[in-house]
Amino acid sequence: MAKFPLETIRHSASHLMAAAVLELYPDVKFDIGPSTEDGFYYDFDFGTAKLTPEDLVKIEEKMTGLAAEKLPLTRFELTREEAVKLLTEKKQNFKLERLADIPEGEAISFYQLGNFVDLCRGPHVDNTGDIGAFKLTSIAGSYYRGKESNPMLTRIYGTAFSDKKELREYLQKIEEAKKRDHRKIGKELDLFSVSETVGPGLVLWHPRGALIRNLIETFWRGEHMANGYDLLYTPHIGRANLWETSGHLGFYKDSMYSPMEIDDVDYFVKPMNCPFHIEIYKSRVRSYRELPCRWAELGTVYRYEKSGVLHGLMRVRGFTQDDAHIICTPEQIESEIEEVLRFCLHIWKTFQFKEIKAYLSTRPEKAVGDPARWEQAQKSLVNAIEKSGLAYEVDEGGGAFYGPKIDLKVKDASGREWQTSTIQFDFNLPERFQINYIGEDGQRHQPYMVHRALFGSLERFFGILIEHFAGAFPAWLAPEQVRLIPITERQHEYCLNAAKELRRAGFRVECDIRKESMGAKIKDARNMRIPFMAVVGDKEMQNNTFSIRSRREDQLGEMDLATFVKKLQNDVENKL
């Protein structure tokens, strides 16, 4: 067991890196250097100097030397006046601003490591020999305090572990993640792109990617209708007063696109679907006999994300939410939440995600809505999780101001955890929009409202799927399920006729009749991650068969067309 917590080791590694940077670049200016979930970083101002990957090697070598010296990380406190004097002498303007953030009366602590002195609360390891194993990983730009109007700093990322074995295992995972990067595979398989001409964060779906997306959407719609949901369609824009009522213009405007004026009225492209669903609910008086309303929509929304956080399909500006809203009576909450959670688990297991964990976020100090409603909602969430048998963690007070929630996280094939489904109560919008139903007593009552997303967004879900399968989609999702490969021109007609028959049977088939070698054709089919190759030579043509190679099961031998169709049908129907 490590002598110090991993967070402490990583925070200390950031100081070690800063000390190494100071020795190599004496005029450097420092901002902050925290630990992170995967490692640590430090923000620097190198002036006109531009760091390269080769510079990381030099910094890491210097860190190794300082670590070997087992230099102490020494804490000391100063008065505010002394701290100002010290940081002024060192010309550390960013640190002076950070010092001003410390409330009056709070201790002002520093840590010293060799010649490097940092304004820091700690804690740290005793000396640099306790840091263990570390590796610098990348360089990025970062605006000071995250504001684009502030100077751009250089952020150096690294990671640290208690020993070399843990570091080595982590770096191996990183290399595997690079191979599975959805941006790389998306380009290789011609699935999607993002064009600077169109705009950053706006996804263009290519034919193969669009086909997979359509398969997912078709599955999604079918499952929702089978589980008692009605489907909705809503506009992409809405009047300003809609977003004023919902509160988005008051609390979310910076993430919304600029208004467009139509007939002297401001309209906004929607950042969320919720207000439209509420307006459908309000279109007439509702009775308790109609509840619950389970309404689902694949609704495309637009949000202004900072350019620095955009990342392939995972963080975009235009995305399609698999939104659903459940409006129900208090008596229906328990069963509805149980059913939603069951539905979520069914969907994720269908896509071959087996490790799923729930995270429950409860009422924060500042919250809207009746506390009794919060208690009932939280109880329904806990009961649903416990009945499902899921492992879960509780984030006490971590809920949004408008309601408690369950988040589901899944682990992919390489062991990475992804935030996916959300089941979120909302005590804010029903109040803002004054929605109600006529109860059995003939009186008006405010219903409960639950937001629910299974995928989160189709874009992000697709990105997760690509990385989970490393582009090798199961047969039911593969844009090309079968590739027919004739060995010579003599088999071209045989293969082309077989392709027609397979297409009539509902399968996605291509026939490779290029003047390429067999090796090249097979290599291309493998690179495209096609589930089945059907190779045909003279022998197969004479026997009226195909030599079948399965990506999942390897060589399956010779099959006639009818037998092969049955095999395909089995794999597709069972989502193998």
WOFEN-V857321 format. One record per helix or strand. SS is the DSSP state (2 for helix, 1 for strand). FROM is the first residue (numbers start at 1). TO is the last residue. If there is no record, write none. Layout:
BEGIN
SS/FROM/TO, SS/FROM/TO
END
This chain:
BEGIN
2/6/24, 1/29/30, 1/35/35, 1/40/45, 2/53/68, 1/72/72, 1/74/78, 2/80/89, 2/93/100, 1/108/113, 1/116/119, 1/127/127, 2/128/130, 1/133/143, 2/144/146, 1/152/161, 2/164/179, 2/182/188, 1/192/194, 1/203/205, 2/207/226, 1/230/231, 1/237/239, 2/240/246, 2/248/251, 2/253/255, 1/260/262, 1/265/269, 2/274/281, 1/287/287, 2/288/290, 1/293/302, 2/307/309, 1/311/311, 1/315/315, 1/318/328, 2/330/350, 1/355/361, 2/371/388, 1/392/395, 1/400/400, 1/403/403, 1/405/411, 1/417/425, 2/429/432, 1/437/438, 1/444/445, 1/448/453, 2/458/469, 1/482/486, 2/489/504, 1/509/512, 2/518/527, 1/532/536, 2/538/543, 1/546/550, 1/554/559, 2/561/573
END
